[in-house]
Amino acid sequence: MKHIFQQGQDPNAPTLLLLHGTGGTEQDLLGIGKMISTQSSLLSVRGNVLESGMPRFFRRLAEGVFDEEDLIFRTEELNQFLDDSAQEYQFDRNNVIAVGYSNGANIAGSLLFHFQDSLKGAILFHPMVPRRGIDLPDLNGTSVFIGAGKNDPMCPPEESEELKVLLESAGAKVQLHWEHQGHQLTIGEVEKAKEWFKLGF
């Protein structure tokens, strides 16, 4: 997978896995990653799927309708990429926090839904529920920050609430923060995510 790795100053700080939204690249969230943790290594990945020339992490059948078969395949692919990258760049595979926006938040959520211990935690900006009707792995010890919009046209508030309930029912500790700026990623929610991170999530 096309990516950027930037070595952090503190080898004990979590490595941040940065996952862009639709049409983004591996450059998009580097600044946000540094805002959240100045000491962490950053692993920023570009999605392997193109939709009308725009990079994504998995296919969709329509807006808000995921191609579940492709989602599962791409989630496995990303999980394997993390395993391989931990060996290549010598970071702790058990100390990875995902930071995803929109489509990137959805693939990060899918990692939590499908692979136990794939992530130590996650910061999900404007995510949707990746899949329904499946049993989640044990997420005890996993912390999740969700940044959501009360007036998000692409991700209704009910979706964020449902995701919180599903993650908590699997044992995760979830903090849900609300903004009022639609689907866009705001400095306010990044600051709240930074606070969550500093408090040890």
DRENLOLUM-49754 format. One line per 2 residues: number of its first residue (from 1); for each residue y, x, z of N, C-alpha, C. Coordinates in nm, 3 decimals, always signed. Layout:
BEGIN
NUM> Y X Z Y X Z Y X Z  ...
//
This chain:
BEGIN
1> -0.119 +0.085 +0.000 +0.000 +0.000 +0.000 +0.125 +0.089 +0.000  +0.224 +0.050 -0.079 +0.348 +0.127 -0.084 +0.420 +0.113 +0.050
3> +0.464 +0.227 +0.107 +0.519 +0.222 +0.241 +0.609 +0.342 +0.268  +0.678 +0.334 +0.380 +0.757 +0.444 +0.434 +0.712 +0.466 +0.578
5> +0.690 +0.592 +0.614 +0.663 +0.623 +0.755 +0.772 +0.716 +0.805  +0.836 +0.679 +0.915 +0.936 +0.763 +0.978 +0.891 +0.797 +1.119
7> +0.873 +0.924 +1.146 +0.824 +0.969 +1.276 +0.929 +0.944 +1.385  +0.888 +0.884 +1.496 +0.979 +0.858 +1.605 +0.991 +0.975 +1.701
9> +1.084 +0.966 +1.793 +1.110 +1.074 +1.889 +1.015 +1.070 +2.008  +0.964 +0.952 +2.041 +0.878 +0.937 +2.158 +0.736 +0.899 +2.112
11> +0.640 +0.992 +2.124 +0.504 +0.962 +2.078 +0.436 +0.850 +2.158  +0.491 +0.820 +2.277 +0.432 +0.713 +2.359 +0.492 +0.575 +2.330
13> +0.602 +0.572 +2.253 +0.663 +0.443 +2.218 +0.577 +0.372 +2.114  +0.572 +0.240 +2.117 +0.494 +0.168 +2.015 +0.543 +0.200 +1.874
15> +0.450 +0.213 +1.781 +0.485 +0.222 +1.640 +0.522 +0.081 +1.592  +0.634 +0.069 +1.521 +0.676 -0.060 +1.469 +0.628 -0.075 +1.324
17> +0.551 -0.179 +1.300 +0.507 -0.215 +1.165 +0.608 -0.314 +1.109  +0.681 -0.273 +1.005 +0.790 -0.354 +0.951 +0.743 -0.427 +0.825
19> +0.763 -0.559 +0.822 +0.710 -0.644 +0.715 +0.820 -0.736 +0.663  +0.863 -0.712 +0.541 +0.979 -0.779 +0.480 +0.950 -0.925 +0.443
21> +1.055 -0.997 +0.408 +1.041 -1.132 +0.357 +1.023 -1.131 +0.206  +1.002 -1.249 +0.147 +0.980 -1.262 +0.003 +1.095 -1.197 -0.076
23> +1.058 -1.112 -0.172 +1.157 -1.045 -0.254 +1.212 -0.918 -0.194  +1.165 -0.882 -0.075 +1.213 -0.762 -0.008 +1.132 -0.640 -0.047
25> +1.165 -0.528 +0.016 +1.092 -0.404 -0.005 +1.072 -0.335 +0.129  +1.006 -0.221 +0.123 +0.982 -0.143 +0.244 +1.110 -0.084 +0.303
27> +1.222 -0.095 +0.231 +1.350 -0.046 +0.283 +1.419 -0.149 +0.375  +1.384 -0.276 +0.360 +1.465 -0.385 +0.416 +1.484 -0.382 +0.568
29> +1.377 -0.355 +0.641 +1.382 -0.372 +0.786 +1.393 -0.241 +0.863  +1.416 -0.130 +0.792 +1.426 -0.002 +0.862 +1.539 -0.002 +0.964
31> +1.654 -0.054 +0.925 +1.768 -0.060 +1.017 +1.740 -0.147 +1.137  +1.673 -0.259 +1.114 +1.639 -0.350 +1.224 +1.536 -0.285 +1.317
33> +1.441 -0.214 +1.258 +1.344 -0.142 +1.340 +1.411 -0.042 +1.432  +1.510 +0.031 +1.379 +1.582 +0.129 +1.461 +1.668 +0.061 +1.567
35> +1.720 -0.058 +1.536 +1.795 -0.133 +1.636 +1.706 -0.175 +1.752  +1.586 -0.217 +1.722 +1.494 -0.267 +1.825 +1.443 -0.152 +1.912
37> +1.410 -0.038 +1.850 +1.359 +0.076 +1.926 +1.401 +0.207 +1.860  +1.494 +0.276 +1.921 +1.543 +0.402 +1.864 +1.440 +0.514 +1.874
39> +1.340 +0.497 +1.961 +1.243 +0.604 +1.986 +1.113 +0.589 +1.908  +1.090 +0.472 +1.849 +0.960 +0.443 +1.787 +0.946 +0.500 +1.647
41> +0.822 +0.534 +1.612 +0.791 +0.558 +1.472 +0.795 +0.426 +1.397  +0.834 +0.432 +1.270 +0.843 +0.312 +1.187 +0.747 +0.323 +1.070
43> +0.666 +0.220 +1.051 +0.578 +0.210 +0.935 +0.618 +0.084 +0.861  +0.689 +0.102 +0.751 +0.742 -0.013 +0.676 +0.665 -0.028 +0.545
45> +0.614 -0.148 +0.521 +0.518 -0.171 +0.414 +0.574 -0.269 +0.311  +0.542 -0.246 +0.184 +0.578 -0.341 +0.079 +0.457 -0.428 +0.048
47> +0.478 -0.559 +0.035 +0.370 -0.650 +0.000 +0.310 -0.618 -0.136  +0.178 -0.641 -0.148 +0.105 -0.607 -0.271 +0.103 -0.718 -0.375
49> +0.163 -0.833 -0.343 +0.159 -0.948 -0.433 +0.298 -0.968 -0.494  +0.301 -1.002 -0.622 +0.428 -1.033 -0.688 +0.434 -1.181 -0.723
51> +0.546 -1.245 -0.691 +0.570 -1.384 -0.729 +0.701 -1.386 -0.807  +0.691 -1.407 -0.938 +0.809 -1.401 -1.025 +0.884 -1.270 -1.006
53> +0.808 -1.162 -0.993 +0.867 -1.030 -0.977 +0.909 -0.994 -0.836  +0.890 -1.087 -0.742 +0.933 -1.063 -0.604 +0.814 -1.025 -0.517
55> +0.821 -0.910 -0.448 +0.709 -0.872 -0.360 +0.687 -0.971 -0.247  +0.560 -1.000 -0.221 +0.516 -1.081 -0.107 +0.389 -1.019 -0.052
57> +0.350 -1.067 +0.067 +0.229 -1.014 +0.129 +0.104 -1.095 +0.094  +0.121 -1.217 +0.046 +0.008 -1.298 +0.000 +0.061 -1.409 -0.089
59> -0.029 -1.466 -0.167 +0.011 -1.571 -0.262 +0.032 -1.704 -0.191  +0.109 -1.789 -0.252 +0.123 -1.927 -0.206 +0.106 -2.021 -0.324
61> +0.062 -2.142 -0.295 +0.039 -2.241 -0.400 +0.167 -2.318 -0.430  +0.252 -2.330 -0.330 +0.383 -2.395 -0.340 +0.462 -2.350 -0.218
63> +0.590 -2.383 -0.213 +0.668 -2.344 -0.096 +0.610 -2.408 +0.029  +0.574 -2.324 +0.124 +0.515 -2.373 +0.248 +0.366 -2.401 +0.242
65> +0.305 -2.378 +0.124 +0.161 -2.402 +0.108 +0.093 -2.269 +0.073  +0.021 -2.213 +0.169 -0.038 -2.081 +0.150 -0.169 -2.088 +0.072
67> -0.196 -1.985 -0.005 -0.326 -1.963 -0.066 -0.413 -1.898 +0.042  -0.492 -1.978 +0.111 -0.563 -1.928 +0.230 -0.662 -1.817 +0.195
69> -0.730 -1.829 +0.081 -0.825 -1.726 +0.042 -0.755 -1.592 +0.025  -0.639 -1.594 -0.041 -0.564 -1.471 -0.061 -0.505 -1.422 +0.071
71> -0.461 -1.515 +0.156 -0.407 -1.478 +0.287 -0.511 -1.401 +0.368  -0.635 -1.450 +0.370 -0.741 -1.383 +0.445 -0.767 -1.244 +0.387
73> -0.776 -1.235 +0.254 -0.801 -1.107 +0.188 -0.690 -1.007 +0.219  -0.566 -1.051 +0.207 -0.451 -0.962 +0.227 -0.436 -0.922 +0.374
75> -0.475 -1.011 +0.464 -0.471 -0.978 +0.606 -0.573 -0.869 +0.638  -0.692 -0.881 +0.581 -0.794 -0.776 +0.598 -0.745 -0.644 +0.539
77> -0.681 -0.652 +0.424 -0.627 -0.534 +0.357 -0.522 -0.464 +0.444  -0.432 -0.542 +0.504 -0.328 -0.485 +0.589 -0.388 -0.426 +0.716
79> -0.486 -0.492 +0.774 -0.551 -0.440 +0.894 -0.618 -0.306 +0.865  -0.684 -0.296 +0.751 -0.749 -0.169 +0.712 -0.644 -0.061 +0.686
81> -0.532 -0.102 +0.624 -0.423 -0.008 +0.600 -0.369 +0.049 +0.732  -0.360 -0.035 +0.834 -0.316 +0.012 +0.966 -0.415 +0.113 +1.025
83> -0.544 +0.083 +1.011 -0.647 +0.176 +1.059 -0.632 +0.312 +0.990  -0.617 +0.308 +0.858 -0.608 +0.432 +0.780 -0.478 +0.508 +0.811
85> -0.369 +0.433 +0.825 -0.239 +0.496 +0.852 -0.236 +0.563 +0.989  -0.302 +0.501 +1.087 -0.307 +0.561 +1.221 -0.373 +0.698 +1.217
87> -0.475 +0.711 +1.134 -0.541 +0.841 +1.118 -0.452 +0.938 +1.041  -0.391 +0.889 +0.933 -0.308 +0.976 +0.849 -0.185 +1.028 +0.922
89> -0.117 +0.939 +0.997 +0.009 +0.976 +1.060 -0.004 +1.004 +1.210  -0.127 +0.993 +1.260 -0.156 +1.031 +1.399 -0.076 +0.949 +1.501
91> -0.071 +0.816 +1.481 -0.014 +0.730 +1.585 -0.125 +0.649 +1.650  -0.096 +0.595 +1.768 -0.194 +0.521 +1.847 -0.215 +0.383 +1.783
93> -0.335 +0.362 +1.730 -0.365 +0.234 +1.662 -0.356 +0.116 +1.758  -0.372 +0.141 +1.887 -0.368 +0.034 +1.987 -0.229 +0.010 +2.043
95> -0.130 +0.075 +1.983 +0.007 +0.062 +2.032 +0.102 +0.033 +1.914  +0.071 -0.074 +1.843 +0.148 -0.114 +1.725 +0.210 -0.252 +1.749
97> +0.341 -0.261 +1.727 +0.413 -0.388 +1.735 +0.461 -0.424 +1.595  +0.424 -0.539 +1.546 +0.471 -0.585 +1.415 +0.610 -0.645 +1.428
99> +0.696 -0.618 +1.330 +0.826 -0.682 +1.319 +0.833 -0.743 +1.179  +0.822 -0.875 +1.170 +0.816 -0.939 +1.039 +0.919 -1.049 +1.025
101> +0.969 -1.063 +0.904 +1.062 -1.171 +0.873 +1.003 -1.261 +0.765  +1.001 -1.392 +0.790 +0.959 -1.491 +0.692 +0.817 -1.461 +0.642
103> +0.799 -1.427 +0.516 +0.665 -1.397 +0.465 +0.600 -1.282 +0.543  +0.680 -1.184 +0.581 +0.628 -1.074 +0.662 +0.585 -1.118 +0.800
105> +0.660 -1.214 +0.859 +0.620 -1.270 +0.988 +0.489 -1.348 +0.975  +0.470 -1.411 +0.861 +0.348 -1.490 +0.841 +0.224 -1.401 +0.831
107> +0.235 -1.286 +0.763 +0.119 -1.197 +0.755 +0.095 -1.130 +0.890  +0.202 -1.105 +0.966 +0.184 -1.051 +1.101 +0.114 -1.154 +1.190
109> +0.157 -1.280 +1.179 +0.090 -1.387 +1.252 -0.057 -1.398 +1.214  -0.085 -1.378 +1.086 -0.223 -1.386 +1.038 -0.308 -1.273 +1.097
111> -0.250 -1.155 +1.116 -0.323 -1.048 +1.185 -0.364 -1.093 +1.325  -0.271 -1.157 +1.397 -0.302 -1.207 +1.531 -0.410 -1.314 +1.527
113> -0.406 -1.398 +1.425 -0.499 -1.510 +1.413 -0.641 -1.464 +1.377  -0.653 -1.350 +1.310 -0.782 -1.310 +1.254 -0.846 -1.188 +1.318
115> -0.767 -1.098 +1.377 -0.823 -0.972 +1.425 -0.779 -0.944 +1.569  -0.877 -0.949 +1.659 -0.847 -0.916 +1.798 -0.801 -0.770 +1.807
117> -0.698 -0.745 +1.886 -0.644 -0.611 +1.910 -0.585 -0.546 +1.785  -0.557 -0.626 +1.681 -0.493 -0.568 +1.562 -0.350 -0.526 +1.592
119> -0.286 -0.599 +1.685 -0.148 -0.569 +1.726 -0.137 -0.577 +1.877  -0.057 -0.488 +1.934 -0.027 -0.497 +2.077 +0.070 -0.612 +2.102
121> +0.154 -0.638 +2.004 +0.251 -0.746 +2.014 +0.317 -0.768 +1.879  +0.406 -0.867 +1.873 +0.470 -0.897 +1.745 +0.606 -0.961 +1.768
123> +0.699 -0.925 +1.681 +0.829 -0.991 +1.672 +0.829 -1.067 +1.540  +0.828 -1.198 +1.550 +0.816 -1.284 +1.432 +0.947 -1.359 +1.410
125> +1.018 -1.322 +1.304 +1.143 -1.389 +1.270 +1.115 -1.498 +1.166  +1.134 -1.623 +1.204 +1.118 -1.739 +1.116 +0.978 -1.747 +1.054
127> +0.876 -1.747 +1.141 +0.739 -1.757 +1.093 +0.693 -1.902 +1.077  +0.582 -1.918 +1.005 +0.511 -2.045 +0.998 +0.373 -2.025 +1.060
129> +0.302 -2.133 +1.081 +0.163 -2.124 +1.127 +0.079 -2.074 +1.010  +0.013 -1.957 +1.022 -0.058 -1.903 +0.906 -0.181 -1.984 +0.864
131> -0.256 -2.033 +0.964 -0.373 -2.116 +0.933 -0.394 -2.216 +1.045  -0.458 -2.325 +1.011 -0.490 -2.428 +1.111 -0.641 -2.453 +1.110
133> -0.689 -2.503 +1.223 -0.830 -2.541 +1.230 -0.926 -2.425 +1.247  -0.877 -2.311 +1.295 -0.966 -2.197 +1.319 -0.955 -2.156 +1.466
135> -1.059 -2.089 +1.515 -1.056 -2.036 +1.651 -0.988 -1.900 +1.649  -0.887 -1.884 +1.733 -0.817 -1.757 +1.741 -0.893 -1.660 +1.831
137> -0.877 -1.529 +1.806 -0.937 -1.432 +1.897 -0.867 -1.435 +2.032  -0.925 -1.367 +2.130 -0.865 -1.358 +2.262 -0.737 -1.275 +2.254
139> -0.624 -1.337 +2.284 -0.496 -1.268 +2.275 -0.437 -1.235 +2.411  -0.519 -1.234 +2.515 -0.472 -1.192 +2.647 -0.420 -1.049 +2.638
141> -0.302 -1.025 +2.696 -0.243 -0.893 +2.690 -0.154 -0.873 +2.568  -0.146 -0.972 +2.481 -0.062 -0.964 +2.362 +0.067 -1.043 +2.386
143> +0.180 -0.983 +2.354 +0.309 -1.049 +2.371 +0.373 -1.073 +2.235  +0.437 -1.190 +2.221 +0.497 -1.228 +2.094 +0.637 -1.282 +2.117
145> +0.731 -1.235 +2.037 +0.867 -1.290 +2.033 +0.882 -1.366 +1.902  +0.925 -1.492 +1.911 +0.950 -1.574 +1.791 +1.099 -1.604 +1.784
147> +1.161 -1.564 +1.674 +1.299 -1.602 +1.646 +1.297 -1.714 +1.543  +1.354 -1.829 +1.577 +1.343 -1.946 +1.490 +1.478 -2.015 +1.476
149> +1.489 -2.098 +1.372 +1.613 -2.171 +1.348 +1.595 -2.321 +1.373  +1.682 -2.377 +1.454 +1.677 -2.522 +1.478 +1.699 -2.601 +1.350
151> +1.773 -2.541 +1.255 +1.803 -2.609 +1.129 +1.750 -2.530 +1.010  +1.634 -2.466 +1.030 +1.572 -2.386 +0.923 +1.506 -2.479 +0.822
153> +1.554 -2.482 +0.695 +1.498 -2.574 +0.597 +1.359 -2.534 +0.549  +1.322 -2.406 +0.564 +1.192 -2.358 +0.517 +1.087 -2.361 +0.626
155> +1.132 -2.360 +0.751 +1.040 -2.352 +0.863 +1.090 -2.446 +0.973  +1.048 -2.573 +0.970 +1.098 -2.671 +1.067 +1.071 -2.628 +1.211
157> +1.155 -2.672 +1.305 +1.135 -2.635 +1.446 +0.995 -2.668 +1.498  +0.937 -2.778 +1.448 +0.803 -2.817 +1.493 +0.700 -2.709 +1.460
159> +0.723 -2.640 +1.349 +0.631 -2.533 +1.307 +0.634 -2.418 +1.409  +0.754 -2.382 +1.452 +0.767 -2.274 +1.551 +0.705 -2.314 +1.684
161> +0.728 -2.440 +1.724 +0.669 -2.488 +1.849 +0.516 -2.487 +1.842  +0.463 -2.530 +1.727 +0.317 -2.534 +1.711 +0.259 -2.393 +1.717
163> +0.326 -2.298 +1.652 +0.278 -2.160 +1.654 +0.277 -2.106 +1.796  +0.381 -2.135 +1.872 +0.388 -2.092 +2.012 +0.270 -2.148 +2.092
165> +0.242 -2.275 +2.075 +0.132 -2.339 +2.148 -0.003 -2.277 +2.110  -0.023 -2.254 +1.980 -0.150 -2.197 +1.933 -0.171 -2.056 +1.989
167> -0.065 -1.975 +1.987 -0.077 -1.839 +2.039 -0.100 -1.840 +2.190  -0.026 -1.926 +2.260 -0.043 -1.933 +2.406 -0.181 -1.984 +2.443
169> -0.235 -2.076 +2.365 -0.368 -2.129 +2.395 -0.476 -2.022 +2.381  -0.444 -1.916 +2.303 -0.539 -1.804 +2.287 -0.511 -1.693 +2.389
171> -0.411 -1.714 +2.476 -0.386 -1.620 +2.584 -0.263 -1.533 +2.567  -0.192 -1.546 +2.454 -0.074 -1.463 +2.431 +0.043 -1.509 +2.518
173> +0.132 -1.416 +2.548 +0.257 -1.446 +2.617 +0.365 -1.456 +2.510  +0.430 -1.572 +2.501 +0.522 -1.598 +2.389 +0.661 -1.634 +2.440
175> +0.761 -1.570 +2.380 +0.901 -1.607 +2.404 +0.958 -1.662 +2.274  +1.011 -1.783 +2.279 +1.067 -1.850 +2.161 +1.219 -1.857 +2.176
177> +1.290 -1.797 +2.081 +1.436 -1.794 +2.082 +1.489 -1.874 +1.964  +1.586 -1.961 +1.990 +1.641 -2.047 +1.886 +1.778 -2.000 +1.838
179> +1.798 -2.007 +1.706 +1.928 -1.984 +1.644 +1.965 -2.110 +1.565  +2.086 -2.111 +1.509 +2.133 -2.228 +1.432 +2.191 -2.185 +1.298
181> +2.127 -2.085 +1.237 +2.177 -2.032 +1.110 +2.076 -2.048 +0.996  +2.001 -2.158 +0.999 +1.905 -2.183 +0.893 +1.792 -2.081 +0.895
183> +1.754 -2.035 +0.775 +1.639 -1.944 +0.763 +1.681 -1.798 +0.769  +1.810 -1.770 +0.771 +1.852 -1.631 +0.764 +1.826 -1.558 +0.896
185> +1.804 -1.429 +0.884 +1.783 -1.344 +1.000 +1.920 -1.304 +1.055  +1.944 -1.333 +1.183 +2.076 -1.311 +1.242 +2.075 -1.193 +1.338
187> +2.192 -1.136 +1.359 +2.206 -1.027 +1.455 +2.173 -1.076 +1.595  +2.200 -1.204 +1.623 +2.172 -1.260 +1.755 +2.024 -1.255 +1.789
189> +1.940 -1.292 +1.695 +1.797 -1.291 +1.726 +1.741 -1.150 +1.729  +1.799 -1.060 +1.649 +1.757 -0.920 +1.657 +1.792 -0.863 +1.795
191> +1.911 -0.896 +1.846 +1.950 -0.849 +1.979 +1.857 -0.905 +2.087  +1.818 -1.031 +2.073 +1.725 -1.091 +2.170 +1.588 -1.024 +2.162
193> +1.545 -0.992 +2.039 +1.418 -0.921 +2.022 +1.424 -0.782 +2.084  +1.539 -0.718 +2.071 +1.559 -0.586 +2.132 +1.549 -0.595 +2.284
195> +1.609 -0.699 +2.343 +1.599 -0.721 +2.488 +1.453 -0.741 +2.530  +1.382 -0.825 +2.454 +1.241 -0.852 +2.480 +1.162 -0.721 +2.478
197> +1.189 -0.636 +2.381 +1.120 -0.508 +2.367 +1.153 -0.417 +2.485  +1.280 -0.410 +2.521 +1.322 -0.320 +2.630 +1.262 -0.361 +2.764
199> +1.241 -0.491 +2.781 +1.184 -0.540 +2.908 +1.033 -0.521 +2.915  +0.977 -0.456 +2.813 +0.834 -0.426 +2.814 +0.750 -0.536 +2.755
201> +0.820 -0.630 +2.687 +0.752 -0.744 +2.622 +0.636 -0.790 +2.706
//
